[in-house]
Amino acid sequence: MTKTILKVESSAATTGSVSRQLCEELVAKIAGEGDTVITRDLNGPVSFIDQNWIGAAYTPEGQRNDVQKDGLALSDTLIAEVQAADVLVIGAPMYNFSVPAVLKAWIDQIVRVGVTFRYTEDGPEGLLKGKKAYIVAATGGVPVGSPADFATPFLKQILNFVGITEVEIVSAEGVAVDRDAAIAKGQAAVAELVEAVAA
C-alpha cells in the first residue's frame, strides 16, 4: 500500500543543516515505490497567527467573511498537507533549548479547534489519528531528553494533542562539539528505526 510522507523542514540553514540531511536520509529509507513525498520548507516563512486568525478560527465556517477566509488560507493549506499525510517527518533543530520560531508558527497554524482537535465532555480529542511521526532533533550540545530539552517533549505533546500518538525521535546531539559523531548517531538511529519497521 502506498503512503504519503510530509517532510517539514524548519532549519534556518538551507545548506549544511544536520536536521535537513537526516530528514532527507530518513525519507529516502522509508519511502517506497509509488509513495508521495510532500516537502514543506518553513523558511517560506510561515506567518504568525493574529487577532483576525483567532476570530476566524472560532467563527463557524459558513459565517466567515472574505477577510477571515483569507486569514485562514495558509492554515487551511498546511492542515490539508497534514491530513493527507500518513507519515510526518519533522526536522527540528534545537534553537535556544526549544524549537525554531518558524516551527512554532507552523504548529499554531495547524492546531485548530474543530479541525485538528475538538473539545468534548471528556476533554480535548485529537482529530489527526492513524498517522506516524518522526522528529529529527539536532542539537548543538544539549542532550535530547535532558531537563534542558524543551523541544522534543513540546513536539510530542503537540502531536499527541492532535491525535498523532505514534512518535519516534531521531536525535543528533552535540553537533557543535563533534559534528561527525552527531551525524553518525543520527544515522544509526535512522537505521534502527527503519529496521524495526521492516521487522
Residue, then its C-alpha position, 0 to 999 in steps of 0.5 A: m500500500t502506498k503512503t504519503i510522507l510530509k517532510v517539514e523542514s524548519s532549519a534556518a540553514t538551507t545548506g549544511s543543516v544536520s536536521r535537513q540531511l537526516c530528514e532527507e536520509l530518513v525519507a529516502k529509507i522509508a519511502g517506497e515505490g509509488d509513495t508521495v513525498i510532500t516537502r514543506d520548507l518553513n523558511g517560506p516563512v510561515s506567518f504568525i497567527d493574529q487577532n483576525w486568525i483567532g476570530a476566524a478560527y472560532t467563527p463557524e465556517g459558513q459565517r466567515n467573511d472574505v477577510q477571515k477566509d483569507g486569514l485562514a488560507l495558509s492554515d487551511t493549506l498546511i492542515a490539508e498537507v497534514q491530513a493527507a499525510d500518513v507519515l510526518v517527518i519533522g526536522a527540528p533543530m534545537y534553537n535556544f533549548s526549544v524549537p525554531a520560531v518558524l516551527k512554532a508558527w507552523i504548529d499554531q497554524i495547524v492546531r485548530v479547534g474543530v479541525t485538528f482537535r475538538y473539545t468534548e465532555d471528556g476533554p480535548e480529542g485529537l482529530l489527526k489519528g492513524k498517522k506516524a511521526y518522526i522528529v529529527a532533533a539536532t542539537g548543538g550540545v544539549p542532550v535530547g531528553s535532558p531537563a534542558d530539552f524543551a523541544t522534543p517533549f513540546l513536539k510530542q505533546i503537540l502531536n499527541f494533542v492532535g491525535i498523532t500518538e505514534v512518535e519516534i525521535v531521531s536525535a543528533e546531539g552535540v553537533a557543535v562539539d563533534r559534528d561527525a559523531a552527531i551525524a553518525k548517531g543520527q544515522a544509526a538511529v535512522a537505521e534502527l528505526v527503519e529496521a524495526v519497521a521492516a521487522 
